[in-house]
Amino acid sequence: MSIAYLFNGQGAESPAMGINFYQNSLMFKQVIDTANAELDFDLVAYLTTETPWLPEHVQPALVAYSVALYQAVQTQLPPAKALIGLSLGEYSALIASGMLGLKSGLQLVVRRGELMTQAAKQIESGMLAVMTTEQATVEALCQRIGQVWPANYNTPKQLVVGGQQEALDQLQAALLEQGIKSIPLPVAGSFHTPLMASVVAPLQEALDATEFQPGRVPVLSTTQNTRFTPQNVRAILAAQVAQPTHFVDGLMRLQQQGVDTTIELGQPKLVKMVKQSRLGFTTASIADPIDLTNLIKQSEETHGIKG
């Protein structure tokens, strides 16, 4: 069994999602308490109660949660061959790998969140999930309409686009005429498109002031489809906010490297995409201690492997 751990991004959050691990895993609690001391809001309350998630706190809270989950489970499961994250999840993966420190990583995602919120307020925009295998058709429509772009190549059957709201409305109407289903997403802006271009320079400045290490586990970029290194990580993360993600290409690269199992840390969002990719991966997700117990038991029965 060759494992890649998956780190999801915004959209995977829910109130009290960390309560069971916080109460039952000392390692999880230690990471969350450490992160809590670095943040200007009550992270523990976010993760263990029904406290609503405020937009400005989502990014650091999700990263802290994902890293804490990884630390809590990785000593009980076979070691990772690779780590991969989607959008914000790349920061979680880089911290988990040891390339980026927890404190520095949280500072970066706080800054990233601030900049993205500011950019989103500049123009009315949004995103659509488009369900089709004819992604070239969607790309052509985006180019014809203008001010709308592919943002997330999630699976061979799902492409997310983003852009100015008026252009999105035109695109949705054009898709409907061709019998292509699309769903507006509940997001505050048009992420991973040129409408986030104003974020790149100030984020690059923050990244340039941040130290990165080689890391213990390879981390794959889903925007550049290459391995992160201390030499390329700053440029990739800065450009990432305004460039489309290619999760399905990342999965194909993992498969080429011999990975046969993916384990998502958190609510099963990326696992659904893995299944839809039909690449043959064994999949699992861990969002609760019972998920971890069941996965350990399954691994022992199937592979004779003990964590």
Secondary structure as GFF3:
##gff-version 3
##sequence-region A 1 307
A	DSSP	beta_strand	3	7	.	.	.	ID=ss1
A	DSSP	alpha_helix	19	24	.	.	.	ID=ss2
A	DSSP	alpha_helix	26	38	.	.	.	ID=ss3
A	DSSP	alpha_helix	43	48	.	.	.	ID=ss4
A	DSSP	alpha_helix	55	73	.	.	.	ID=ss5
A	DSSP	beta_strand	80	85	.	.	.	ID=ss6
A	DSSP	alpha_helix	89	97	.	.	.	ID=ss7
A	DSSP	alpha_helix	102	120	.	.	.	ID=ss8
A	DSSP	beta_strand	125	131	.	.	.	ID=ss9
A	DSSP	alpha_helix	135	145	.	.	.	ID=ss10
A	DSSP	beta_strand	148	155	.	.	.	ID=ss11
A	DSSP	beta_strand	158	164	.	.	.	ID=ss12
A	DSSP	alpha_helix	165	177	.	.	.	ID=ss13
A	DSSP	beta_strand	181	184	.	.	.	ID=ss14
A	DSSP	three_ten_helix	194	196	.	.	.	ID=ss15
A	DSSP	alpha_helix	197	208	.	.	.	ID=ss16
A	DSSP	beta_strand	219	220	.	.	.	ID=ss17
A	DSSP	alpha_helix	233	240	.	.	.	ID=ss18
A	DSSP	alpha_helix	247	256	.	.	.	ID=ss19
A	DSSP	beta_strand	261	265	.	.	.	ID=ss20
A	DSSP	alpha_helix	270	277	.	.	.	ID=ss21
A	DSSP	beta_strand	282	286	.	.	.	ID=ss22
A	DSSP	alpha_helix	289	303	.	.	.	ID=ss23
###
